[in-house]
Amino acid sequence: MAIDHLSRRAMLGALASLPALSGLGALAGTREEFNAGLSKNPHLLGLANAKMESFDSGMKKLRGHLPSGLEGVLWRNGPAEHERFGDRYTHWFDGDGMVQAYTLSGDRVTHRARILDTPKRRRETREGRRYIPAFGTAGSGPMSGPDDMNVANTSMLFHAGQLLALWEGGSALEVDPETLGAGKFKAWHPELSGLPFSAHPRVEKDGTLWNTGAIFFPQEALLIYRIHQNGTIVKANLLDVGPMGIVHDFVVTSRHIVVLLTPLVIDPDLWSDRDVSFLDAHVWRPAYGTRVLTIDKNQLEIVRRHELPPGFHFHHGNGWEEADGTIHLDVCQAPGPEFVTRDMREVMCGQLNFSSAHPRYSSIVLPPRSGAEINVLAPGPVEFPRIDSRRTGQRHRMVFALTGDEVDGKWPFNRVIRIDPELGETDGWTYPGHQIPEEHVFVPAGPAEGEGWLLGPYLDVRRKATGLNVFNARHVSAGPLWEGILPYFIPLGLHGTFAAL
Amino acid sequence: MSDATHAIWAIALAGTASLIAAAASCADLEVSVKGLRSAEGKVVVAVHQRVADTSFPDGEGVIAGQSSLANPEGVTVVFADLPPGEYAVAAFHDTDGDLELDRNILQIPIEGYGFSNGAVGFRGPPSFDDAAVAVGSDEDRITVVVSIAYPGF
C-alpha cells in the first residue's frame, strides 16, 4: 500500500485505525422487515420498490403556470428495484436504476420511466434470482470486470448529443433518449473499455467534459478523463494515489482538477473476501485526514497536495481559482461516514433514523503554498448541491441544495435553499411535512448567474405519488410557479440533468 | 490480483502440435464453442496442461492451439491424440482476428472468452482445477463445451 505521501502524523495515527461500521447488526434486511417499518412510517415510501418496470403519464397540474421558454427534458436516475425475486437489497444505492424523463413542452409536462435492463439485470432475470454483488450487498456472481455488477443507477449525462446513465463503479451506459431503453456500455477508447466513469462529471461552458474513475481491481488507481465537446476522448491518465475508497465527486477550476480522498478507504484483505460487499470492504482511518489532490488539466498529473482534517462527503458544489493559484471549493461534509455506512442501511430495513451526523455545507480554501482550511457555512444538513452549470470552474455565488430540520423519523431534507458560498443561506422554501424533496436542478433562462428556474421533483407520501415543482431560481421563497403530480410514485432518486428541446 | 490477469492467454499457436506425442492410448478432445454473438473474426481455442508455479491461463501451459472462423451457431475444433491426463480449455472470440485476446489498460479482457467446465473467476480468471477435464486412457473422444461470455454483456 503506497502511503509515502502521507504525513508522519497520519502514518502513526494509522496504527490506531478503526474498522468502519459494517453489516446490519440486529436488522434482518428482509422485505417483511421493511414492510413492517413502512406500515408504521409512510416516509419510508421512497425506499419501496417501483411498482412497475415502466411508466408513462401526463402530469396533472396542481397550480400555477409553466413559464414560457421552459422547454426541455429533465432526465433523472436512481435505484428503483430495491427488491427482486423476493430478495431485498440492504443499501439505498444497490438497486437497479430507473431512468425518468420529465418532458416540458408548451403548457404540458409528460413523464416516462424505465428500469434500465443492464447486462447485470438480464443475467439475474435469466437465473431467476438476485445474486450479483452490489454496492452494499455481497453476492456470488462471476466478476470479470466492474460492469458485471453495473446497475447504472446514479445519474444522467447528456453530452455531444448522447444520453448516458452513470454509475460510480463502471462504464457509462448508453440510453435511448426517446424510449429510455438501455443500450451498450460506452467505451471512450478500447483501452478504457469496461473501466469506471464516475457519476459526477463536470462539463465546462465550452462543452469540455472532465471525469474521474475510481478503480479497485485488478489494482487501485484513479483514472482521469478529458473529453472534447464533440464527445471524443482527448486524454486519460491513470494515477496511483495511495489508499483510496469511494470517490464520488470532484471539482474543476480554470487550470486544475481537485479531488478529495476521504479517510474511508478500501482494506485489501476485506476486499479480497467475496462475502464482503464493496461498501463493507471500507475502513475508516481518520489519521489519514482528507487528502486533497490538485491535478493539472493539461498533463493530468498531480501538481499539489494538501491535507484537511478527516471528514466524509459525497458532493461538491463548484471550484474556482484565483490568479495567484488559491483554489476555492465547496463540499457537503460530515465528520464521519456513518450516514452512508449505517443510516442508509437502516432505512432499507424499515428504520428511518438518520441519527448520524449529516453533511454540512463547507467552504475549502487551498492556498498555493500553505495549509488548507475548511469552514462550515450553514448550520443544518445540506445535500444534493447544484449550481448554474455555466459557472463550472469559475467563481460562483449561488448553490441550490436541500436542507432540513433533522426531525426523528422523517427524511432529513424538507427545504430547498439557495446558498451563497461566501455568505451562507440566502433564500429558501419549506416543503409540506408529507413531501420529500429530491435533487433540484437549475435550468438557465437569462444570462446572469442563477437567472432561470429550478426543477424540483418530490415524493408526496400522503398521495403516494411523485410531483414536480418549478421555481424561479432567484425567488425560491416565493414558492413554486407551477406544480404537477403523477398518478404513481417513483422511489426516491439521486441525480439528474436538463437539456433544452 | 494483477498477476492473475496479466499476460493471460498469450496463446501460442505455432508449433504446438508437435509437442504432443502420439501414443496408442491417446484420445481426441473435441471442443464445442457456444455463445458466439457474431461471425466476426475468429475463435481461438487452446488446450492447457497443469504447469507448476504458473498462473492459469497464461501461455506456459499451452500444449495445443487452434483458430477457426467464428460462427454464432457454434464452432467445433478437435485436438487429436492427447495422452491421458488433465487438461483445461480456454477459448476467446477474436473479433479483430489478431490472434490475441484484446485487453484494456488494466489487462482486463474486452473480447469474449470462456473456459471448460463453465469455469468462471472472481475478479480474474478461474483456476486450472476449476476448468480441468480428465482425458482417460480408455476413451476415443472426449467432448467439452466452452461457452463464450462477453465482458459488459
Interface residues (C-beta under 8 A of the other chain):
Chain A: P119 P142 M143 S144 G145 D147 D148 N150 S171 K184 F185 A187 P190 E191 L192 S193 G194 L195 I215 F217 P218 Q219 A221 L238 S272 R274
Chain B: M1 S2 A4 T5 H6 D102 N104 I105 L106 Q107 I108 P109 I110 V120 G121 F122 R123 G124 A149 P151 G152 F153
